[in-house]
Each structure stands twice: as C-alpha cells, then as structure tokens.
C-alpha cells in the first residue's frame, strides 16, 4: 500500500483509507491491572499490571462537510485497524481500535463547514 501523501499526518491510514490529518492527536497509555490488584491493609499498592492499551483523543477543526463525512465513514466500523505514529516506540504501528462516542459540531451549514469532529479511539 502506498504511503499517506501527507507525511506529517500521525495517522498513516484507517483500514487502508487515508484520512485528513487531525487537529488534535493525543495518545495516552493506560495500564491494565489484574482483577486481584489493589491495596493491602498496610497501604501498599499491588498493581499487578497485565498489559497496556493505547487511547488516542482525536479532533478535526474547521473542515468541510465532505472531509467530516470521510472521517466518520473511515471510523464507522465496530473495530478499525489504524496505522499511527506511536510516541512510545517512535515508529508507525498498526493496532485494532474501537471508537468512543463521536461528536460533530456544525459551524456554518450554508457553507458546509464543520466546526469540529471529535472522538477517542481505544485499543481493543
């Protein structure tokens, strides 16, 4: 597959589809702990980490209705494979994500301008 023509886009592709570069790309790394994790009576935390998952907050600002539609369609499946620039490894990784609630704010419907499209993607 060819590379995304926008070399500064932190999202290489979504299911093989190129999407416009987001205005906001905020990854966070969430520790997953065992069900037995917690504090003992002496106050010591026993985290019992069993893994780490990535959550990325995404937003696109002041885009056309066509771009908003393309973004929403790219992330419309229950699960999507996203190739993205991972800050932790400083490389592009492909992982499977699901989407949180999507918010769309229309700025000017006459001109077809969408003020923002935003949502989180969370690693499966």
Order of alpha helices (4+ residues) and beta strands (2+ residues): beta-beta-beta-beta-beta-alpha-beta-beta-beta-beta
